[in-house]
Amino acid sequence: MGSLPGVSLLLLVVSASLLSVHGGRILVFPVDGSHWVNMNLLIQSLHAGGHEVTVVRTASSWYVKENAPHYRSITVTLPEAISIEEQDFFVTFLTKMLTIQKEGASLIAFVKFYWEMLGALSGIHQQASMLGVEMFENKTLMQSIRDAQFDVVLIDPGLPVGVLVAHELKLPTVFNVRWITSGEGHFVVAPSPTSYVPTSGYAAPDKMTFGQRVKNTFHYVLNMCIDKFIVCPHYDRLVDRYFGPDVSFYHLLQGADIWLMRVDFVFEFPRPTMPNIAYIGGFQCKPSEPLSSELEEFVQSSGEHGVILMSLGTLVEGLPVEITSEIAAAFAQIPQKVIWRHAGEPPNNLGNNTLLVKWMPQNDLLGHPKIKAFVAHCGTNGVYESIYHGVPIIAVPLLFDQFENALRLEARGAAKVVDVTAITQQNFLETIQEVLRNPSYGNNMKRLSALHRDKPVSPLETAIYWIEFVMRHKGAAHLRTESYKMPWYAYYSVDVLSFLTLVLLVLTAIVVKSIRFVCVRLCRRRKIKKE
């Protein structure tokens, strides 16, 4: 009996050595901008775990630096920079959208704007697809990548050209994903009934009315059409050029070994999932660190009233000064101090209680006990940091999934949504006061925080585990359904239903014919008897 502790310790050491992967080589295809924040954190953790990480970047990238201590890079020069790598791309897009929404533009103006948006989307993926061309045509580069003997390719499939490179290298793939070419990633890999799963681009609850289900289905079909006719053709041409007609780009996209989904069902609505999806929503969250002496002094000067935090990211530059001035005027009337991340033209009506900063340690501030509320555009990173620290949100969604994120938080009772095009000093002030004075917002967010933190393994550890799992086992094909290779009529059992319907019709025809035959015979017999 005395030797059992030693045996247990030996087994523990052996198990740990079997579950670890030392010196693995990982090739990474990120997406620039806010997506890089998430990918960079994964890369740092992988590097800390002893892995060698190589990042493929473009020469025009703003966020993905060529030199970093935790990865080496492969820089590819494109004929034309990818639009989303330009700092003012989304600001320009937001400015146009706000003009149409606020001025109540005509249907023709809206259609023109939407057509321009689709053209811009097509241009982004056309530019991104050129990364594949430049890599495949550079035989020396491709040979050096082969010689490096990578174990796995880690991809953000928002711009999915890395999927084609992984196929060429015959390497397993892991997606760090929330968004994919057709919208939210689940719609590509998991069953997504439009009866209760809100589709990308339509802010709806999971309990929909008939009208909402009609709109939800319409948006689903629209997303599929945009994906098929606007986005995928650029990658289809690459596949035809380098792999031939027997390979389908969409099948390559759906065939990833593991999907690291940046989702937590504490925040998202419940929906069907698949065995090769691992949920890592909020993996970037961490305990707060001490503030600088200047910030700490400002926060403490708020006294018992506390502080409101505001950040709309870089998109705040796209807001006209008349909107930011209405917000500033509302802030000036509250007893709380305000820390506002703001770039661009300063708003009018700025109160003495408001501090404008070009950058702030958002996570550290959200974790400070003096923070009472967070005015946010509801980007995914900010939402999860608010949930992690239990800070209620005043939501000012501006673009894309921010409207859906805001609706989910409002449905959970943890946020109050404000329409940015209808903001006035009065209604914004009333919204702030409601969130501050009604304890349900703070209590609901604290409940979400408790649920989010109550996990046997942290989301970041989950992500690292599954990446190493794929490296250890050279893939995870046993977790991946092959249903995506089925034709649509087989997937939806249209052929089976058609066959059963045909059988039913034949049986019905036989029964009807038999009954008619019997009836005719009986009538004839009666007629003969009467005669």
C-alpha positions as CSV (number, residue, x, y, z in Angstrom):
1,M,0.0,0.0,0.0
2,G,2.9,2.3,0.7
3,S,4.0,2.3,-2.9
4,L,0.7,3.5,-4.3
5,P,1.5,7.3,-4.1
6,G,4.7,6.7,-6.1
7,V,2.8,4.7,-8.7
8,S,0.2,7.3,-9.0
9,L,2.8,10.0,-9.4
10,L,4.5,8.0,-12.1
11,L,1.2,7.5,-14.0
12,L,0.5,11.2,-13.7
13,V,3.9,12.1,-15.2
14,V,3.5,9.5,-18.0
15,S,0.0,10.8,-18.8
16,A,1.2,14.4,-18.9
17,S,4.0,13.5,-21.3
18,L,1.6,11.6,-23.6
19,L,-0.9,14.6,-23.7
20,S,1.8,17.2,-24.4
21,V,3.3,18.1,-27.8
22,H,6.8,19.5,-27.6
23,G,8.3,21.4,-30.4
24,G,5.3,21.3,-32.7
25,R,5.3,23.5,-35.8
26,I,2.2,25.5,-36.6
27,L,1.4,27.5,-39.7
28,V,-1.0,30.4,-39.1
29,F,-3.2,32.3,-41.5
30,P,-4.8,35.2,-39.6
31,V,-7.2,38.0,-40.5
32,D,-6.1,41.5,-39.8
33,G,-7.8,44.0,-37.5
34,S,-9.7,43.0,-34.4
35,H,-9.5,39.4,-35.4
36,W,-5.8,39.5,-34.9
37,V,-6.2,40.3,-31.2
38,N,-7.7,36.9,-30.7
39,M,-5.3,35.0,-32.9
40,N,-2.3,36.7,-31.4
41,L,-3.3,35.6,-28.0
42,L,-3.5,32.0,-29.2
43,I,-0.1,32.3,-30.8
44,Q,1.4,33.7,-27.6
45,S,0.0,30.7,-25.6
46,L,1.2,28.2,-28.2
47,H,4.7,29.8,-28.2
48,A,4.7,29.7,-24.4
49,G,3.9,26.0,-24.6
50,G,7.0,25.3,-26.6
51,H,5.6,25.4,-30.2
52,E,7.2,27.1,-33.1
53,V,4.7,29.4,-34.8
54,T,4.9,30.8,-38.3
55,V,2.4,33.5,-39.4
56,V,1.6,34.3,-43.0
57,R,1.0,38.0,-43.4
58,T,0.8,40.5,-46.2
59,A,3.2,43.4,-46.7
60,S,0.4,45.9,-46.2
61,S,-0.8,44.5,-42.8
62,W,-1.2,47.1,-40.1
63,Y,-1.7,44.8,-37.1
64,V,0.3,41.7,-37.9
65,K,3.8,42.8,-37.5
66,E,6.7,41.2,-39.4
67,N,8.9,40.8,-36.4
68,A,7.7,39.5,-33.0
69,P,9.2,37.5,-30.2
70,H,6.6,34.8,-30.2
71,Y,6.4,34.0,-34.0
72,R,8.3,34.2,-37.2
73,S,6.6,35.5,-40.3
74,I,6.2,34.9,-43.9
75,T,5.5,38.2,-45.7
76,V,3.7,38.0,-49.1
77,T,3.4,41.1,-51.3
78,L,0.1,41.3,-53.1
79,P,-0.6,43.3,-56.3
80,E,-3.3,45.2,-54.3
81,A,-3.7,45.6,-50.6
82,I,-6.7,43.9,-49.0
83,S,-9.2,46.6,-48.2
84,I,-9.9,45.5,-44.6
85,E,-6.2,46.1,-43.9
86,E,-6.7,49.8,-44.5
87,Q,-7.4,51.6,-41.3
88,D,-10.2,53.8,-42.7
89,F,-12.1,51.1,-44.5
90,F,-14.8,50.5,-41.8
91,V,-14.9,54.1,-40.8
92,T,-15.8,55.1,-44.4
93,F,-18.4,52.2,-44.6
94,L,-20.0,53.4,-41.3
95,T,-20.2,57.0,-42.4
96,K,-22.1,56.0,-45.6
97,M,-24.4,53.7,-43.7
98,L,-25.3,56.3,-41.1
99,T,-26.0,58.9,-43.8
100,I,-28.5,56.6,-45.4
101,Q,-30.2,55.5,-42.1
102,K,-30.4,59.0,-40.6
103,E,-31.6,60.9,-43.7
104,G,-34.1,58.2,-44.7
105,A,-32.7,57.8,-48.1
106,S,-34.8,56.6,-51.0
107,L,-35.0,52.9,-52.0
108,I,-32.8,53.7,-55.0
109,A,-30.1,55.2,-52.7
110,F,-30.3,52.2,-50.4
111,V,-30.0,49.7,-53.3
112,K,-27.0,51.6,-54.6
113,F,-25.3,51.5,-51.2
114,Y,-26.0,47.8,-50.9
115,W,-24.7,47.1,-54.4
116,E,-21.5,49.1,-53.5
117,M,-21.2,47.0,-50.3
118,L,-21.5,43.7,-52.3
119,G,-18.9,45.1,-54.7
120,A,-16.6,45.9,-51.8
121,L,-17.1,42.4,-50.3
122,S,-16.3,40.8,-53.6
123,G,-13.2,43.0,-53.9
124,I,-11.9,42.0,-50.5
125,H,-12.1,38.3,-51.3
126,Q,-10.6,38.8,-54.7
127,Q,-7.7,40.6,-53.1
128,A,-7.4,37.9,-50.4
129,S,-7.5,35.1,-53.0
130,M,-4.4,36.6,-54.6
131,L,-2.5,35.6,-51.5
132,G,-3.0,32.0,-52.7
133,V,-1.9,32.8,-56.2
134,E,1.3,34.5,-55.0
135,M,2.1,31.6,-52.7
136,F,1.4,28.8,-55.2
137,E,3.3,30.6,-58.0
138,N,6.3,31.0,-55.7
139,K,7.8,27.5,-55.9
140,T,10.8,28.4,-53.7
141,L,8.4,29.6,-50.9
142,M,6.2,26.6,-51.1
143,Q,9.2,24.2,-51.0
144,S,10.5,26.0,-48.0
145,I,7.1,25.6,-46.3
146,R,7.1,21.9,-47.1
147,D,10.7,21.5,-45.8
148,A,9.6,23.1,-42.5
149,Q,7.3,20.1,-41.9
150,F,4.5,21.8,-40.2
151,D,2.1,19.7,-38.1
152,V,-1.1,21.8,-38.4
153,V,-2.5,24.9,-40.0
154,L,-4.4,27.3,-37.8
155,I,-6.7,29.5,-39.8
156,D,-9.1,32.4,-39.3
157,P,-11.6,31.4,-42.1
158,G,-13.0,34.9,-42.4
159,L,-10.6,35.1,-45.3
160,P,-10.2,31.4,-46.1
161,V,-7.3,31.2,-48.5
162,G,-5.3,29.3,-45.9
163,V,-7.6,26.4,-46.4
164,L,-6.3,26.0,-50.0
165,V,-2.7,26.1,-48.8
166,A,-3.4,23.5,-46.1
167,H,-4.9,21.2,-48.8
168,E,-1.9,21.6,-51.0
169,L,0.4,20.8,-48.0
170,K,-1.9,17.9,-47.0
171,L,-2.0,19.2,-43.4
172,P,-4.8,19.0,-40.8
173,T,-6.6,22.3,-40.2
174,V,-7.9,24.0,-37.1
175,F,-10.2,27.1,-37.4
176,N,-10.1,30.0,-35.0
177,V,-13.6,31.1,-36.0
178,R,-16.7,33.1,-35.4
179,W,-17.3,34.3,-38.9
180,I,-16.9,32.6,-42.2
181,T,-17.6,33.5,-45.9
182,S,-21.3,33.1,-45.5
183,G,-21.7,34.6,-42.0
184,E,-21.6,32.9,-38.6
185,G,-19.5,29.7,-38.7
186,H,-22.2,27.3,-37.3
187,F,-24.2,27.7,-40.5
188,V,-21.4,25.9,-42.5
189,V,-20.7,23.0,-40.2
190,A,-23.8,22.3,-38.0
191,P,-27.6,22.0,-38.6
192,S,-29.1,25.5,-38.4
193,P,-32.9,25.4,-38.5
194,T,-34.1,28.9,-39.4
195,S,-37.2,28.3,-37.3
196,Y,-35.3,29.1,-34.1
197,V,-31.7,29.9,-35.0
198,P,-31.3,33.6,-35.9
199,T,-29.2,33.9,-39.1
200,S,-26.3,36.3,-39.6
201,G,-27.3,39.8,-40.4
202,Y,-30.7,39.6,-38.8
203,A,-31.1,40.6,-35.2
204,A,-33.8,38.4,-33.9
205,P,-34.4,36.3,-30.7
206,D,-34.5,32.5,-30.7
207,K,-38.3,32.7,-30.0
208,M,-39.5,34.2,-33.2
209,T,-43.0,35.2,-34.5
210,F,-44.2,34.0,-37.9
211,G,-43.1,37.3,-39.4
212,Q,-39.7,37.0,-37.9
213,R,-39.3,33.5,-39.1
214,V,-40.1,34.7,-42.6
215,K,-37.5,37.4,-42.4
216,N,-35.0,35.0,-40.9
217,T,-35.4,32.6,-43.7
218,F,-35.1,35.4,-46.2
219,H,-31.8,36.5,-44.7
220,Y,-30.5,33.0,-44.7
221,V,-31.3,32.6,-48.4
222,L,-29.7,36.0,-49.1
223,N,-26.5,35.0,-47.2
224,M,-26.3,31.8,-49.2
225,C,-26.7,33.7,-52.5
226,I,-24.1,36.3,-51.6
227,D,-21.7,33.5,-50.6
228,K,-22.3,31.5,-53.7
229,F,-22.3,34.3,-56.3
230,I,-20.2,37.0,-54.7
231,V,-17.6,35.4,-52.4
232,C,-16.9,31.8,-53.4
233,P,-16.2,32.3,-57.1
234,H,-12.9,33.9,-56.3
235,Y,-11.8,30.8,-54.4
236,D,-13.5,28.4,-56.8
237,R,-11.2,29.8,-59.6
238,L,-8.2,29.1,-57.4
239,V,-9.3,25.5,-56.8
240,D,-10.0,24.9,-60.5
241,R,-6.6,26.4,-61.4
242,Y,-4.5,24.5,-58.9
243,F,-6.5,21.3,-57.9
244,G,-8.8,20.6,-60.8
245,P,-12.6,20.1,-61.1
246,D,-12.7,17.2,-58.7
247,V,-12.0,19.4,-55.7
248,S,-14.7,21.6,-54.2
249,F,-13.6,24.8,-52.3
250,Y,-16.7,24.6,-50.1
251,H,-15.9,21.0,-49.2
252,L,-12.4,22.1,-48.2
253,L,-13.9,24.8,-46.1
254,Q,-16.3,22.4,-44.3
255,G,-13.7,19.7,-43.9
256,A,-11.7,21.4,-41.1
257,D,-10.7,19.0,-38.3
258,I,-11.6,21.2,-35.4
259,W,-13.6,24.4,-35.2
260,L,-12.5,26.6,-32.2
261,M,-15.7,28.6,-32.0
262,R,-15.4,32.0,-30.2
263,V,-18.8,31.4,-28.7
264,D,-20.2,30.8,-25.2
265,F,-23.9,29.8,-24.8
266,V,-24.0,31.9,-21.7
267,F,-24.3,34.7,-24.2
268,E,-25.4,33.0,-27.4
269,F,-28.8,31.4,-28.0
270,P,-28.9,27.6,-27.8
271,R,-28.6,25.8,-31.1
272,P,-27.4,22.4,-32.6
273,T,-23.7,21.7,-32.7
274,M,-21.2,19.1,-33.9
275,P,-18.5,16.9,-32.2
276,N,-15.6,18.8,-33.8
277,I,-16.7,22.2,-32.5
278,A,-14.9,23.3,-29.3
279,Y,-16.3,26.4,-27.6
280,I,-13.8,29.1,-26.6
281,G,-15.9,32.2,-26.2
282,G,-14.2,34.7,-24.0
283,F,-10.8,33.0,-24.1
284,Q,-9.1,36.4,-24.3
285,C,-10.5,37.5,-20.9
286,K,-8.3,37.6,-17.9
287,P,-8.2,39.2,-14.4
288,S,-7.5,42.9,-14.4
289,E,-4.2,44.4,-13.6
290,P,-3.5,47.6,-11.6
291,L,-4.1,50.9,-13.5
292,S,-1.5,53.5,-14.1
293,S,-1.2,56.1,-11.3
294,E,-2.9,58.8,-13.4
295,L,-5.9,56.6,-14.3
296,E,-6.2,55.2,-10.8
297,E,-6.3,58.8,-9.4
298,F,-9.0,59.8,-11.8
299,V,-11.1,56.6,-11.0
300,Q,-10.8,57.2,-7.3
301,S,-11.8,60.8,-7.6
302,S,-15.3,59.6,-8.6
303,G,-16.1,58.8,-5.0
304,E,-19.2,56.8,-4.3
305,H,-20.7,57.6,-7.7
306,G,-18.2,55.5,-9.6
307,V,-17.1,55.6,-13.3
308,I,-18.7,54.9,-16.7
309,L,-16.5,53.5,-19.4
310,M,-17.1,54.3,-23.1
311,S,-15.4,52.8,-26.1
312,L,-16.7,52.4,-29.7
313,G,-13.4,51.3,-30.9
314,T,-11.8,53.0,-33.9
315,L,-15.3,53.3,-35.5
316,V,-16.0,56.3,-33.3
317,E,-14.1,58.3,-36.0
318,G,-17.0,57.6,-38.3
319,L,-19.6,59.2,-36.0
320,P,-20.5,62.8,-36.9
321,V,-19.7,65.4,-34.2
322,E,-23.4,66.2,-33.7
323,I,-23.9,62.6,-32.4
324,T,-20.8,62.5,-30.2
325,S,-21.8,66.0,-28.9
326,E,-25.2,64.7,-27.8
327,I,-23.5,61.9,-25.9
328,A,-21.0,64.3,-24.3
329,A,-23.9,66.6,-23.2
330,A,-25.6,63.7,-21.5
331,F,-22.4,62.6,-19.7
332,A,-22.0,66.2,-18.4
333,Q,-25.3,65.9,-16.5
334,I,-24.4,62.8,-14.4
335,P,-22.5,62.6,-11.1
336,Q,-20.3,59.8,-12.3
337,K,-16.9,60.3,-13.9
338,V,-16.5,59.1,-17.5
339,I,-13.5,57.6,-19.3
340,W,-14.1,57.8,-23.0
341,R,-11.8,56.3,-25.6
342,H,-12.2,58.8,-28.4
343,A,-10.1,59.5,-31.5
344,G,-10.8,62.2,-34.0
345,E,-12.6,65.5,-33.6
346,P,-13.4,66.2,-29.9
347,P,-17.2,66.5,-29.2
348,N,-18.8,69.7,-28.1
349,N,-20.5,70.1,-24.7
350,L,-17.7,68.0,-23.0
351,G,-18.2,68.1,-19.2
352,N,-15.5,68.4,-16.6
353,N,-16.3,64.9,-15.5
354,T,-15.3,63.3,-18.8
355,L,-11.8,62.2,-19.7
356,L,-11.0,61.6,-23.4
357,V,-8.2,59.1,-24.1
358,K,-6.9,57.7,-27.4
359,W,-6.2,54.3,-25.8
360,M,-7.2,52.7,-22.6
361,P,-6.5,49.4,-20.8
362,Q,-10.1,48.2,-21.3
363,N,-9.9,44.9,-19.6
364,D,-8.2,46.4,-16.5
365,L,-10.7,49.2,-16.3
366,L,-13.7,46.8,-16.6
367,G,-12.3,44.8,-13.7
368,H,-12.0,47.8,-11.5
369,P,-14.7,47.9,-8.7
370,K,-15.5,51.6,-9.4
371,I,-16.8,50.9,-13.0
372,K,-20.6,51.0,-13.0
373,A,-21.4,50.6,-16.7
374,F,-19.8,50.2,-20.1
375,V,-21.0,52.2,-23.2
376,A,-20.0,50.0,-26.0
377,H,-20.6,49.2,-29.7
378,C,-20.9,45.5,-28.8
379,G,-17.9,44.1,-30.6
380,T,-17.4,40.5,-29.5
381,N,-14.2,41.1,-27.5
382,G,-15.8,43.9,-25.5
383,V,-18.9,41.9,-24.9
384,Y,-17.0,39.0,-23.4
385,E,-14.8,41.2,-21.3
386,S,-17.9,42.9,-19.9
387,I,-19.5,39.5,-19.1
388,Y,-16.3,38.2,-17.5
389,H,-16.1,41.3,-15.2
390,G,-19.9,41.5,-14.7
391,V,-20.3,45.1,-16.0
392,P,-23.7,46.0,-17.5
393,I,-23.7,47.5,-21.0
394,I,-25.3,50.5,-22.7
395,A,-25.2,49.2,-26.2
396,V,-24.7,51.5,-29.2
397,P,-24.3,49.0,-32.1
398,L,-22.8,50.4,-35.3
399,L,-22.1,47.6,-37.8
400,F,-22.5,44.0,-38.7
401,D,-22.9,41.5,-35.8
402,Q,-22.9,44.3,-33.2
403,F,-26.7,44.5,-33.5
404,E,-27.1,40.8,-32.9
405,N,-24.7,40.9,-29.9
406,A,-26.7,43.9,-28.4
407,L,-30.0,42.0,-28.9
408,R,-28.6,38.9,-27.1
409,L,-27.4,41.0,-24.2
410,E,-30.7,42.8,-24.0
411,A,-32.6,39.5,-24.1
412,R,-30.5,38.4,-21.1
413,G,-31.4,41.6,-19.2
414,A,-27.8,42.8,-19.1
415,A,-27.9,45.7,-21.5
416,K,-30.0,48.5,-22.8
417,V,-29.8,49.3,-26.5
418,V,-29.7,52.8,-28.0
419,D,-30.2,53.5,-31.7
420,V,-27.2,55.6,-32.8
421,T,-29.1,57.4,-35.5
422,A,-31.7,58.6,-32.9
423,I,-29.4,59.6,-30.1
424,T,-30.3,62.8,-28.3
425,Q,-29.0,64.2,-25.1
426,Q,-32.2,63.4,-23.3
427,N,-32.8,59.8,-24.4
428,F,-29.1,58.9,-23.9
429,L,-29.2,60.4,-20.4
430,E,-32.4,58.5,-19.6
431,T,-30.8,55.2,-20.8
432,I,-27.7,55.8,-18.6
433,Q,-29.9,56.5,-15.6
434,E,-32.0,53.4,-16.1
435,V,-29.0,51.1,-16.3
436,L,-27.4,52.8,-13.2
437,R,-30.5,52.9,-11.1
438,N,-32.1,49.6,-12.0
439,P,-30.1,46.9,-10.2
440,S,-31.5,44.2,-12.5
441,Y,-28.9,45.1,-15.2
442,G,-25.9,44.7,-13.0
443,N,-27.4,41.6,-11.3
444,N,-28.1,39.9,-14.6
445,M,-24.6,40.6,-15.9
446,K,-23.1,39.3,-12.7
447,R,-25.1,36.1,-13.1
448,L,-23.8,35.8,-16.7
449,S,-20.3,36.3,-15.3
450,A,-20.7,33.6,-12.7
451,L,-22.0,31.2,-15.4
452,H,-19.2,32.1,-17.8
453,R,-16.5,31.5,-15.3
454,D,-17.9,28.2,-14.0
455,K,-16.0,25.9,-16.3
456,P,-13.8,22.9,-15.5
457,V,-11.2,24.2,-18.0
458,S,-10.7,27.8,-19.2
459,P,-11.6,28.6,-22.8
460,L,-7.9,29.4,-23.6
461,E,-6.8,26.0,-22.2
462,T,-9.5,24.3,-24.3
463,A,-8.3,26.0,-27.4
464,I,-4.7,24.9,-26.8
465,Y,-5.7,21.4,-25.9
466,W,-7.6,20.9,-29.2
467,I,-4.8,22.4,-31.3
468,E,-2.4,20.0,-29.7
469,F,-4.9,17.1,-30.0
470,V,-4.9,17.6,-33.8
471,M,-1.1,17.7,-33.8
472,R,-0.9,14.5,-31.7
473,H,-3.3,12.5,-33.9
474,K,-2.6,14.1,-37.3
475,G,-6.2,15.3,-37.5
476,A,-9.6,14.6,-36.0
477,A,-11.4,12.9,-38.8
478,H,-13.4,10.7,-36.4
479,L,-15.1,13.8,-35.1
480,R,-16.0,15.2,-38.5
481,T,-19.2,14.3,-40.3
482,E,-19.0,13.6,-44.0
483,S,-22.5,14.9,-44.6
484,Y,-21.1,18.0,-46.3
485,K,-20.1,15.9,-49.2
486,M,-23.7,14.8,-49.8
487,P,-25.7,16.5,-52.6
488,W,-28.3,18.9,-51.2
489,Y,-31.2,16.6,-52.3
490,A,-29.7,13.7,-50.3
491,Y,-28.8,15.9,-47.3
492,Y,-32.4,17.1,-47.0
493,S,-33.7,13.6,-47.9
494,V,-35.6,15.1,-50.9
495,D,-34.9,11.9,-52.9
496,V,-36.2,9.7,-50.0
497,L,-39.3,11.8,-49.6
498,S,-39.8,11.8,-53.4
499,F,-39.5,8.0,-53.5
500,L,-41.8,7.5,-50.5
501,T,-44.3,9.9,-52.1
502,L,-44.1,8.0,-55.4
503,V,-44.6,4.7,-53.5
504,L,-47.6,6.2,-51.7
505,L,-49.1,7.4,-55.0
506,V,-48.6,4.0,-56.6
507,L,-50.2,2.2,-53.6
508,T,-53.0,4.7,-53.6
509,A,-53.5,4.2,-57.3
510,I,-53.5,0.4,-56.9
511,V,-56.1,0.7,-54.0
512,V,-58.3,3.0,-56.0
513,K,-58.1,0.8,-59.1
514,S,-58.8,-2.3,-57.0
515,I,-61.8,-0.7,-55.4
516,R,-63.1,0.5,-58.8
517,F,-62.6,-3.0,-60.2
518,V,-64.5,-4.6,-57.3
519,C,-67.3,-2.1,-57.6
520,V,-67.6,-2.6,-61.3
521,R,-67.8,-6.4,-60.8
522,L,-70.4,-6.1,-58.1
523,C,-72.5,-3.8,-60.3
524,R,-72.3,-6.2,-63.2
525,R,-73.4,-9.1,-61.0
526,R,-76.3,-7.2,-59.6
527,K,-77.3,-6.2,-63.1
528,I,-77.2,-9.9,-64.3
529,K,-79.3,-11.0,-61.3
530,K,-81.9,-8.4,-62.0
531,E,-82.1,-9.5,-65.6
